[in-house]
Amino acid sequence: METSHSLPMPVASTAHILVVDDDPSIRQMVADYLSDNELQVTALATGREIAQVLSRETIDLLVLDLRLPGEDGLQIARRLREDSDLPIIILTARKDEADRVMGLELGADDYLTKPFSPRELLARIRALLRRSRTHATVAEGLAKIRAYRFCGWELNARLRRLKNPGGETVELTNSQFNLLVAFLAAPQRVLSRDQLLQMSRLHDDEVYDRSIDTQVGRLRRKLVFGPAPVPLIRTERGAGYVFTQPVEAVH
């Protein structure tokens, strides 16, 4: 494991970024630039030591290369997202949209294609850290809620399990779960795309600015039951989306 790059200030006062990339020139460039901008950095060449670092250090955000020796970055992101809300930015030379969508579906929060400027990476890190802190504040208020019920549906917030009115489990991706919780926490209120990004930590990127619309469309298809389903999510043109039905929060 490479030595951490950090400024001589208390660790608690600055965010700690874990960078995992097998290209030594990229690791050095990113570590130097982030350190110069008052971020603490730990840099790794492979994913094998990620678990060890996470168990020993408080990491605020992970910058993860998609192609790593031994294990694909998508596999690492999937494994981390199963039991962690750690913000993840994926770095990759792949430009295929399918890879970008897969990364987002598996829980990555942002996506940057190589070659990239360290200045752009810093801007994305700062934006994601702000969004993550907003999400954490909201999560504190929702932590006491065990489940949400609406129109015969039930979402178990602790088990992350959705059941339809027939008692069948409906599989949700991490992004779909977060988005549904955002809607259920503010029912019958218009939520802008920006609010949904902040509340659900979905991907925010001007190159892929239809991400919210795509995720809402997929979530709508999951929330269909019976021959005459109730439309649960309505589009408010020019404003955003609204969850149309009352919701019961079960503590």
C-alpha positions as CSV (number, residue, x, y, z in Angstrom):
1,M,0.0,0.0,0.0
2,E,1.3,3.4,-0.9
3,T,1.8,6.2,1.7
4,S,-1.1,8.5,2.3
5,H,-0.8,12.0,0.9
6,S,-2.1,14.6,3.4
7,L,-1.6,18.1,4.5
8,P,-0.4,18.8,8.1
9,M,-3.8,19.4,9.6
10,P,-6.1,17.3,11.8
11,V,-7.5,14.4,9.9
12,A,-11.0,15.2,11.2
13,S,-10.9,18.6,9.5
14,T,-10.6,17.3,6.0
15,A,-12.1,14.6,3.9
16,H,-10.2,11.4,3.4
17,I,-10.3,10.0,-0.2
18,L,-9.3,6.5,-1.2
19,V,-7.9,6.3,-4.8
20,V,-7.6,2.8,-6.4
21,D,-6.0,2.8,-9.9
22,D,-3.3,0.4,-11.3
23,D,-1.7,3.3,-13.3
24,P,1.0,4.8,-11.1
25,S,1.1,8.1,-13.1
26,I,-2.7,8.6,-12.5
27,R,-2.4,7.6,-8.8
28,Q,0.4,10.2,-8.4
29,M,-1.3,12.9,-10.3
30,V,-4.6,12.5,-8.4
31,A,-2.9,12.1,-5.0
32,D,-0.8,15.2,-5.5
33,Y,-3.6,17.4,-6.8
34,L,-6.1,16.4,-4.2
35,S,-3.5,16.8,-1.4
36,D,-2.7,20.3,-2.7
37,N,-6.4,21.1,-2.4
38,E,-6.6,20.1,1.3
39,L,-7.8,16.5,1.0
40,Q,-6.2,13.6,2.6
41,V,-5.5,10.8,0.1
42,T,-4.6,7.1,0.4
43,A,-3.7,5.5,-3.0
44,L,-3.7,1.8,-3.8
45,A,-2.7,-0.1,-7.0
46,T,-5.2,-2.9,-6.6
47,G,-8.5,-3.6,-4.9
48,R,-7.0,-6.3,-2.6
49,E,-6.3,-3.9,0.2
50,I,-9.6,-1.9,0.1
51,A,-11.2,-3.9,2.9
52,Q,-8.1,-3.5,5.1
53,V,-8.0,0.3,4.6
54,L,-11.7,0.7,5.2
55,S,-11.5,-1.3,8.5
56,R,-8.6,0.8,9.7
57,E,-9.4,4.3,8.3
58,T,-12.4,6.6,8.1
59,I,-12.8,7.0,4.3
60,D,-15.2,9.6,3.0
61,L,-15.1,8.8,-0.7
62,L,-13.7,6.2,-3.0
63,V,-12.2,6.9,-6.5
64,L,-12.2,3.5,-8.2
65,D,-10.7,2.4,-11.5
66,L,-12.9,0.1,-13.5
67,R,-10.1,-2.1,-14.8
68,L,-8.0,-3.5,-12.0
69,P,-5.7,-6.6,-11.9
70,G,-7.5,-9.5,-10.2
71,E,-11.0,-8.0,-9.8
72,D,-13.1,-5.7,-11.9
73,G,-14.0,-2.3,-10.4
74,L,-17.7,-3.1,-11.0
75,Q,-17.5,-6.2,-8.9
76,I,-15.8,-4.2,-6.1
77,A,-18.5,-1.5,-6.3
78,R,-21.2,-4.1,-6.1
79,R,-19.7,-5.7,-3.1
80,L,-19.1,-2.4,-1.2
81,R,-22.6,-1.2,-1.9
82,E,-24.1,-4.3,-0.3
83,D,-23.2,-3.0,3.2
84,S,-22.0,0.5,2.7
85,D,-23.1,3.9,1.5
86,L,-19.6,5.0,0.8
87,P,-19.7,7.5,-2.2
88,I,-18.0,6.0,-5.2
89,I,-16.6,7.7,-8.4
90,I,-15.6,5.3,-11.1
91,L,-12.7,6.0,-13.4
92,T,-12.5,4.2,-16.7
93,A,-11.2,4.3,-20.3
94,R,-14.4,2.7,-21.4
95,K,-16.7,5.1,-23.2
96,D,-19.6,2.6,-23.8
97,E,-22.9,3.8,-22.3
98,A,-23.8,0.3,-21.2
99,D,-20.8,0.3,-18.8
100,R,-21.7,3.7,-17.5
101,V,-25.3,2.6,-16.8
102,M,-24.1,-0.7,-15.3
103,G,-21.8,1.2,-12.9
104,L,-24.7,3.4,-11.8
105,E,-27.0,0.5,-11.4
106,L,-24.4,-1.3,-9.2
107,G,-24.1,1.7,-6.9
108,A,-21.5,4.1,-8.3
109,D,-22.4,7.7,-7.6
110,D,-20.5,9.3,-10.5
111,Y,-18.5,8.3,-13.5
112,L,-15.4,9.9,-15.1
113,T,-13.9,8.8,-18.4
114,K,-10.1,8.9,-19.0
115,P,-8.4,11.0,-19.9
116,F,-9.7,13.5,-17.3
117,S,-8.4,16.7,-15.7
118,P,-7.7,16.5,-11.9
119,R,-9.5,19.8,-11.6
120,E,-12.7,18.1,-12.9
121,L,-12.3,15.2,-10.6
122,L,-11.9,17.6,-7.6
123,A,-15.1,19.4,-8.6
124,R,-17.0,16.1,-8.7
125,I,-15.5,14.9,-5.4
126,R,-16.6,18.2,-3.7
127,A,-20.1,18.0,-5.2
128,L,-20.5,14.4,-4.2
129,L,-19.2,15.0,-0.7
130,R,-21.8,17.8,-0.3
131,R,-24.5,15.5,-1.6
132,S,-23.4,12.7,0.7
133,R,-23.6,15.0,3.8
134,T,-27.1,16.1,2.8
135,H,-28.0,12.4,2.4
136,A,-26.5,11.6,5.8
137,T,-28.6,14.3,7.4
138,V,-31.8,13.0,5.8
139,A,-30.8,9.5,6.7
140,E,-30.5,10.4,10.4
141,G,-34.1,11.5,10.4
142,L,-35.3,8.4,8.5
143,A,-33.2,5.9,10.6
144,K,-36.1,5.3,13.0
145,I,-38.5,4.4,10.3
146,R,-38.9,0.6,9.9
147,A,-41.2,0.5,6.9
148,Y,-43.4,2.6,4.5
149,R,-46.9,1.5,3.5
150,F,-48.8,2.8,0.5
151,C,-51.7,1.4,-1.5
152,G,-51.2,-2.2,-0.3
153,W,-47.4,-2.0,-0.9
154,E,-44.8,-2.2,1.8
155,L,-41.2,-1.2,1.7
156,N,-39.1,-2.5,4.6
157,A,-36.5,0.2,5.0
158,R,-34.2,-1.9,7.2
159,L,-34.2,-5.0,5.0
160,R,-34.4,-2.9,1.8
161,R,-37.3,-5.2,0.7
162,L,-40.3,-4.1,-1.3
163,K,-43.5,-6.2,-1.4
164,N,-46.4,-5.6,-3.7
165,P,-50.1,-5.9,-2.6
166,G,-50.0,-9.6,-3.4
167,G,-47.2,-10.2,-0.9
168,E,-44.6,-10.8,-3.6
169,T,-41.1,-9.4,-3.3
170,V,-40.1,-6.9,-6.0
171,E,-36.4,-6.7,-6.6
172,L,-34.9,-3.2,-6.5
173,T,-31.5,-2.0,-7.4
174,N,-29.6,0.2,-4.9
175,S,-30.5,3.3,-7.0
176,Q,-34.2,2.3,-7.3
177,F,-34.4,1.7,-3.5
178,N,-32.8,5.1,-2.7
179,L,-35.1,6.9,-5.2
180,L,-38.2,5.2,-3.8
181,V,-37.3,6.2,-0.2
182,A,-36.8,9.8,-1.4
183,F,-40.3,9.7,-2.8
184,L,-41.9,8.0,0.3
185,A,-40.2,10.5,2.6
186,A,-41.9,13.4,0.9
187,P,-45.3,12.0,-0.5
188,Q,-47.7,14.3,-2.4
189,R,-45.0,16.9,-2.8
190,V,-43.3,18.0,-6.0
191,L,-39.6,17.1,-6.0
192,S,-37.3,18.6,-8.5
193,R,-34.6,16.6,-10.2
194,D,-32.0,18.3,-8.1
195,Q,-33.8,17.5,-4.9
196,L,-34.1,13.8,-6.0
197,L,-30.3,13.8,-6.7
198,Q,-29.6,15.3,-3.3
199,M,-32.0,12.9,-1.4
200,S,-31.2,9.7,-3.3
201,R,-27.5,10.3,-4.3
202,L,-28.2,9.4,-7.9
203,H,-25.7,10.2,-10.5
204,D,-25.4,13.9,-11.5
205,D,-23.6,14.6,-14.7
206,E,-24.4,17.0,-17.5
207,V,-23.3,14.4,-20.0
208,Y,-25.9,12.0,-18.6
209,D,-28.5,14.5,-17.3
210,R,-31.4,12.1,-18.1
211,S,-30.3,9.7,-15.4
212,I,-33.1,10.8,-13.0
213,D,-35.7,10.4,-15.8
214,T,-34.3,6.9,-16.7
215,Q,-34.3,5.8,-13.0
216,V,-37.9,7.1,-12.4
217,G,-39.1,5.3,-15.5
218,R,-37.6,2.0,-14.3
219,L,-39.0,2.5,-10.8
220,R,-42.5,3.2,-12.3
221,R,-42.3,-0.1,-14.1
222,K,-41.5,-1.9,-10.8
223,L,-44.5,-0.2,-9.0
224,V,-47.2,-1.8,-11.2
225,F,-49.7,-4.3,-9.8
226,G,-53.0,-5.6,-11.0
227,P,-55.0,-5.0,-14.2
228,A,-55.7,-1.3,-13.3
229,P,-52.6,-0.1,-11.4
230,V,-52.7,3.2,-9.5
231,P,-50.2,5.7,-11.1
232,L,-47.9,6.3,-8.1
233,I,-45.4,8.7,-9.6
234,R,-46.6,11.6,-11.7
235,T,-44.5,13.9,-13.9
236,E,-44.9,17.6,-13.2
237,R,-43.8,19.2,-16.4
238,G,-40.9,21.6,-15.9
239,A,-40.9,21.0,-12.1
240,G,-40.0,17.4,-11.4
241,Y,-42.0,14.5,-10.0
242,V,-44.5,13.8,-7.3
243,F,-45.5,10.6,-5.4
244,T,-49.3,10.8,-5.7
245,Q,-50.5,8.7,-2.8
246,P,-50.5,9.1,1.0
247,V,-47.8,7.1,2.7
248,E,-47.8,5.6,6.2
249,A,-44.4,5.5,8.0
250,V,-44.1,2.6,10.4
251,H,-41.7,3.2,13.3
